[in-house]
Amino acid sequence: RAPFLQAAGKKNSFDLLGLTEAELKEQFVRGDGPGGQATNKTNNCVVLKHIPSGIVVKCHQTRSVEQNRKIAREILQEKVDLFYKGEESDVFKEKKASEKKKQEKKRRAKENLEKKRHFKEMQQLDKK
């Protein structure tokens, strides 16, 4: 598996490869995690497999089967797009851009912290 498949699940991606229902295998299973009886007795978790690539998506974000089916298809479409296009995929580019933005924000915060520390040291020296 390609490591960049982790980028899927992000929104605002366009120009994705299309999926046909014939390429998909869909199952409804019991979800896991918190929720008690509501989770343990209902098959509202959707498992969607893209047969040509072998990519499997499991979605249990809501209690509604229809919403889970829709969300699973969106995520699967993004993963399939990443699988075939690799670094040329919009999803991959978006993920890289958000990582870069996050690093820049972290760098600025560190800089500001350093400035504050320097300012406090200067105040301490002035008092002496």
N, C-alpha and C positions, 0 to 999 in steps of 0.2 A: 504493500500500500504506500501511496505517496504521502509524505508528511503534511503537504499543504491542504489535504482534505479537511483538516481541522478548521480551516478558514470558513467553511460553509456554515450556514445558519445566520449569516449577516444579511441585513436588508439593503434596499436601494441598489440592487444589482440589476443591470439591464443586459440585453443581448445574450441571453442564456440559451443553451441548446435545448430544443424541445423534447418532451417525453411523449411517447404514445402509450396508451393503456395496454396495448398488446405486449409491450416490453416489461410491464410491471406485474409483480405477484404480490397480492395484498392479503394480510392476515389480521385478525383481531384477537388479541390476547389480553390476559389480565395484566394490569399495570403493577408496578412495584413502588415502594416508597411509602411515605406517610399518607394517611387517609382512611385507615381502618376498614370498616365494612364497605364503605363506598368504593374503595379500591379493590378489595378482596373478592367481591361478588359480581363485578361487572367487567365485561370484555371491551373496554373502550380504549385500550392501547392499540395503536396501529403499527404494524410492522410491514414496511414496504421494501421490496427488493427489485432492483433494476437488473433484469436477467442478463443482458449482454455484458455489463461491466462487473456484476456480482456485488455491487454496493448495496448495503442494507441500512435502512433508517428506521429507528423506533421512536414513536412520538406518543407521549402521554402528558402533554402540557395542560390539557383541559379535561373536563368531564364529558364533553361532547364528542361523540365519535366523528361526526361530520367535520367539526373544527380540526380535530386531530388528523383526519384524512387530508384536509387542505394544507395544514402546516407541514405534514410529512412530505407531501408532494413538492412543496416549495423548497424544503431543505434538500430533498433528493435531487431536484433539478439543479440546485447550486453545486452539490457534490459531484454530479455527473459532468457538469460543465467544467469543474476543476479537474476532474479525472482525465477528460479528453483534451482540454486546452492547456492545462498546466499553468505556467506563469503568464500566459497570454489572457487568462480568464479575468473578467471584470471583478469577480469575487476576490481573487488573489491580489489584484492591484489595490482594491479597497482595503483589504486586510493590511497590506504593507503600508499604505498611507496612514491608517489609523495607528499602527505601531510607531511610525515615525513621529506622528503628532504627540503620542504619549511620551516618547523619549524626550522630545523637545520640551514638553511641559515639566517633566521631571528635572531636566537640566536647569530650566529657569527657576524652579522652586529651590533647587540646591544653591544656585547663585544668590538668590534673595536671602536664604538662610545665612550664607557666608557673609553677605553685606551687613546683616543685622548683628551677627557676632562681632564683626570688626567694629561696627558703630558702638556697641556696648563696651568693648575693650577701650576704645578711645575715650568714652565717657568716664570710665574707671580711672584712666590715666589723668584726665583733667581734674578729677576730684582730689588727687594726691598732691 
